Every structure is written in structure tokens, then in C-alpha cells.
Amino acid sequence: MNRRILLKFMSGLIAAGCGAIVGVPGLRYVIETVRRREESEAATQRLILLKDLPVGRPTQLAFTGRRRDAWTVYEKETIGRVWLVRESAAEPNEVRAFTAICPHLGCAVKLDGSGRQFICPCHKAAWDVSGRKLSDKELGHKNPSPRDLDVLECSVVMDEQTGEPWVEVKYQKFQHGSTKQVPLA
């Protein structure tokens, strides 16, 4: 083996090493991004005892869970807020859950002073307490919301130990600005 072939071989090894130094972290980044998307499913949580949820009055509750940024995982973090509306005392399963995020541009949805409408303070969108988008005529101006409030899966479940009914909600985020409720992955 002459010197030229040896230098060619050594420079090839150095180039492969440099490529691995750049390529392996890049490949890991792509794999982690794909795996994170698979993990980002909706989370289910018991939020409130049914007896503590007032009939006919919307109640906002924080949904806590696991939040992850680029390098850190936060175990007990507020990941969203939900509005719960108990429609009837006679029918315990008559509980509806909505995200507290405006489907227009993602602002926080509030309850107006009368307690009969949800409003978005950013662009004056409004919905009744059943989550239905108010018409322009009912509102008195153009309602910028593209759809009704985003409905979340909600059920009343019995606690195995105490036997008390709890309201359980499956929290999920949805795409803003769309006329249809499209879940974010």
C-alpha cells in the first residue's frame, strides 16, 4: 500500500466520521419528531365530582397533564381549560364539555356577565351555553367564528372506591379557523 492510497483511505474515514457527527443527531431529530406526533393523543381526566357541578351554569376548569417542550417534560402542567355545562339534575349524564379556546383564532373564551353566553373578547365572537354559534342577527354584529364551540368527549363515571359520580373529559386541541372541527395531531 502506498502513501497516496493510505491518505485517501484516512481522508475517507475522516469524512465518514464528520458525516456521522452531523447525520446521527439529524436522524435522531427526525425520528423523535415522528414519535412525538404519535404520543400526542388526547388525554382523559376526571375533573369534578358531579355533585359539585351546578345545574345550568357553565363552569370552567383547568385540565392538567403532561407537557413537553424541546428538552423538558413537565408532569403536572395546565395544558388547557374546559367549560362544563350540566344541563339537568334529573339526568346525571347530561353534561357537555367544550374547549375554552375560540375556534376563530385561539383566544380564551369567557362567560359573559349574564352567564347565558360564551364570548371571545378578541373579536367579539359569541355562542350560547349549548355551544351553538350565535347568528349575526342574534348577536347584532358579524360573528367571526367559523363554527360552534369545539365539543369534547365527556362522560359521568363512578369512582370504584367511593361510588361517587365524577365528570370525566377527554381533552383535545382543534385547528383554528376551519369550518369543521379538525383535531390537531
Secondary structure, DSSP 4 states (H G I P E B T S, - for coil): --HHHHHHHHHHHHHHHHHHHHHHHHHHHHHHHHHHHHH---EEEEEEEGGGS-BTS-EEEEEEEEEE-SS-EEEEEEEEEEEEEE--SS-TT-EEEEESB-TTT-PBPEE-TTSSEEEETTTTEEEETT-PBPPHHHHTS----SSSPPEEEEEEEE-TTT--EEEEEEE--B-SS-SS--B--
